[in-house]
C-alpha cells in the first residue's frame, strides 16, 4: 500500500504537467496507462488555487485515498512517517515537474513564471469517513495576468481536464469580487468558484476575472459617461436637418438684403478666420476652423468641407472589447483573430479572452478557416461583399488549412 500511494502521487503530478502541456490524456488528465497500472485510484483530487493581487498564486493539491481496512490504515501510517522524516524526498520530484509545467505556461503566455516553496504533508482525516490525505503546497509566481487592477486567471492551465473524481477551486482575496467565469462554474461562492469533474475545458478555458470590490457605481457611471463622449466624438457632430435648413434660409435672406452671408462658423463673406478685415486671396471664400467655407453668390448658401468630418477617437477611452470591434469594423466586418492580436499588440491569451467574451455576448461571430480563427461582425455576409469568404486567407494560410484537413 505504501508503494501504491507514492506511485499514485507521482502519477498525479505528471497528470497536471501533461494536461497543461496538451499531451494525450486519459481520465483526470492522466496520460494513457497512468492509474491503469495501479491497483488503487484516489477517491478525491482537490486542486485549490488562491490568486493574489500581483498575479502570484498559492496552490494546494490534495490526493485523498479512503482507508477502508486495517491494512490500508497501517500502510498509510507508514507513508506518513516517511514523509515526516524526509519530506524533501517527496517534494523534490513534485517541484521539478511543476517547474517544468510553469516553464511551458511561460512560453505560452509570455509571462515570467516560477514555482517555489514546495512542501508536502501526509495526514489522516475524518471526512467523515477515514481518509489518507497527501497534500502538496507551492507558490506559482506569475500564474495570473493583471490588467488595470483586474486579475485574469486561467491561461497558464489552458484546456485542463478534470475527471469525475477531481475538483478545481479558484479563490481570490476578500477585497475582490467576481467579474466573469468561463465556463459556468459548478458552484459560485463569495470568494471562490468551483468546477467539479468531469469537465473538459476547451481552448480559452478555464477563465476567471476578478476586480477590486471598491469599484462602486460612481466610477462605473463615470466610465459610462466617458464611453458616450467617445462615441459622440467618433461619430462627429451633425446638424439636424431642420436646423441646417433654418440657417440656409437665414443666410439667403441676409444675402438678398445686401448684407454679407454668414457662414456656419460665424465668419462673414469676404472674411477669413485669421483675418477679420475682409482680406482674402479668393473673393467670396472664407475659412472656418478645421476647413474652408464656400459661398454660393446666387443663393447665399454656405458649405463647409469639414462640418461632417469625425473627430479623432482617443484610444485610451475605448475598452478592450471596443478596440476589437472597432478594428474588425475597419477591416470591413471580418478579420483573423491572429491579426487582431498583432494590430493591438496583445498576447494570444488576452486576445482569446476578449474575443470569447464578445462571442458569448453575441457581438462577434467566428469560425475556423484551416488553422486560423476568423472573426466577423453579426450579420456579415461575405457573398454580399463580392467574396466567397476566403479573402482573409493568404497563400500560406491556405496551405496550412489544406494540411490541417
Secondary structure, DSSP 8 states (H G I E B T S, - for coil): -HHHHHHHHHHHHHHHHHHHHT----GGG--TTSGGGSS---SEEEEEEEE-TTS-EEEEEEEEEE--SHHHHHHHHHHHHHHHH-THHHHHHHHHHHHHHHHHHHHHH----EEEEEEEEEEEEESSSEEEEEEEEEEEET-SEEETTEEEE-GGGTT-EE-TTEEEEEE--TTEEEEEEES--SEE-SSEEEEESSEE--TT-SEEEEEETT--HHHHHHHHHHHHHHHHHHH-----HHHHHHHHHHHHHHHHTTS--B-TTS-BTT--SS-TTS--SSTTEEEETTEEEEE-TTT--EEETTTT------GGGS-HHHHHHHHHHHTTSEEEHHHHHHHHT--HHHHHHHHHHHHHTTS-EEEEETTEEEEE-TT--TTTTTS-S-TT--HHHHHHHHHH-
